[in-house]
Amino acid sequence: MTAIELRRKSTEELKTELTDLKESLFRRKFQGLLGQLEDISQLKKLRKDIARIHTVLRARELGIEKHSR
């Protein structure tokens, strides 16, 4: 998921996506502890996606909008 794709979504969609990603990260971490996680890189990807959503939401709070080229 890219930042450009995220900026096209509404704030409510982003909040829903954020909740889903956090739940997924929790499940993946738990699977990792149990030794059931096959691809550890999923954790990194989920954390980065969560950070991107937080960044877009914060930019909207501050009224900062980046224009896509």
ABEGO torsion letter per residue (X at the ends): XBAAAAAABBAAAAAAAAAAAAAAAAAAAAAAAAGABABAAAAAAAAAAAAAAAAAAAAAAAGBBBBBX
